[in-house]
């Protein structure tokens, strides 16, 4: 998973599955869209006006809990 933030555009993209080129996008609102890949698997989430939509005016801290890292 990769989380990208464009400060100039105030846009965040959460890429859940890498390398998926063809997606179907579903707009949940003017600012939030879900990207689905083959088999209707959720592959990404786009959030526009991110500071207001998820951070009450600022980008919130990212907290990772209960994750195990496996290295190949």
Kinemage of the C-alpha trace (Angstrom):
@kinemage 1
@onewidth
@group {chain A} dominant
@subgroup {mainchain}
@vectorlist {calphas} color= white
{ca unk a 1} P 0.000 0.000 0.000
{ca unk a 2} L 1.194 3.499 -0.805
{ca unk a 3} L -0.235 6.822 0.360
{ca unk a 4} L 0.630 9.874 -1.745
{ca unk a 5} L -0.172 13.496 -0.977
{ca unk a 6} L 0.115 16.422 -3.384
{ca unk a 7} L 0.368 19.536 -1.220
{ca unk a 8} L -0.235 21.963 -4.097
{ca unk a 9} L -3.456 20.213 -5.173
{ca unk a 10} L -4.375 19.166 -1.590
{ca unk a 11} L -5.110 15.704 -2.998
{ca unk a 12} L -4.400 12.329 -1.408
{ca unk a 13} L -4.326 8.949 -3.115
{ca unk a 14} L -4.288 5.689 -1.202
{ca unk a 15} L -3.067 2.947 -3.521
{ca unk a 16} L -4.167 -0.364 -2.022
{ca unk a 17} L -2.930 -2.615 -4.845
{ca unk a 18} L 0.008 -1.641 -7.049
{ca unk a 19} L 0.254 -2.132 -10.801
{ca unk a 20} L -3.424 -2.089 -11.735
{ca unk a 21} L -3.835 -0.003 -14.889
{ca unk a 22} L -7.452 -0.457 -15.898
{ca unk a 23} L -9.912 0.638 -13.278
{ca unk a 24} L -13.504 1.677 -12.922
{ca unk a 25} L -13.958 4.817 -10.850
{ca unk a 26} L -16.974 5.370 -8.622
{ca unk a 27} L -17.537 8.906 -7.330
{ca unk a 28} L -18.785 8.837 -3.743
{ca unk a 29} L -18.910 12.640 -3.641
{ca unk a 30} L -17.353 15.585 -5.470
{ca unk a 31} L -14.156 15.005 -3.461
{ca unk a 32} L -13.942 11.233 -2.923
{ca unk a 33} L -13.586 8.511 -5.560
{ca unk a 34} L -12.995 4.759 -5.361
{ca unk a 35} L -10.997 2.929 -8.031
{ca unk a 36} L -11.852 -0.695 -8.750
{ca unk a 37} L -9.802 -3.165 -10.761
{ca unk a 38} L -10.679 -6.409 -12.470
{ca unk a 39} L -13.091 -8.479 -10.414
{ca unk a 40} L -14.356 -5.341 -8.656
{ca unk a 41} L -11.391 -5.335 -6.258
{ca unk a 42} L -10.859 -1.972 -4.573
{ca unk a 43} L -7.422 -0.777 -5.694
{ca unk a 44} L -7.352 2.878 -4.679
{ca unk a 45} L -9.044 5.806 -2.980
{ca unk a 46} L -8.719 9.413 -4.165
{ca unk a 47} L -9.478 12.259 -1.762
{ca unk a 48} L -9.591 15.824 -3.047
{ca unk a 49} L -9.535 18.790 -0.649
{ca unk a 50} L -7.899 16.303 1.703
{ca unk a 51} L -7.162 18.697 4.564
{ca unk a 52} L -10.844 19.501 4.981
{ca unk a 53} L -12.261 16.063 4.168
{ca unk a 54} L -10.086 13.989 6.494
{ca unk a 55} L -8.023 16.337 8.632
{ca unk a 56} L -10.176 19.208 9.883
{ca unk a 57} L -7.888 21.718 8.178
{ca unk a 58} L -4.588 19.832 8.284
{ca unk a 59} L -3.184 16.523 7.137
{ca unk a 60} L -3.728 14.047 9.978
{ca unk a 61} L -0.921 11.868 11.306
{ca unk a 62} L -0.739 8.347 9.904
{ca unk a 63} L -0.767 5.610 12.513
{ca unk a 64} L -0.063 2.001 11.597
{ca unk a 65} L -1.278 -0.597 14.072
{ca unk a 66} L -0.866 -4.352 14.264
{ca unk a 67} L 1.029 -4.686 11.005
{ca unk a 68} L 3.624 -7.336 10.367
{ca unk a 69} L 6.234 -6.589 7.730
{ca unk a 70} L 7.430 -9.439 5.585
{ca unk a 71} L 10.460 -8.943 3.400
{ca unk a 72} L 11.039 -11.148 0.386
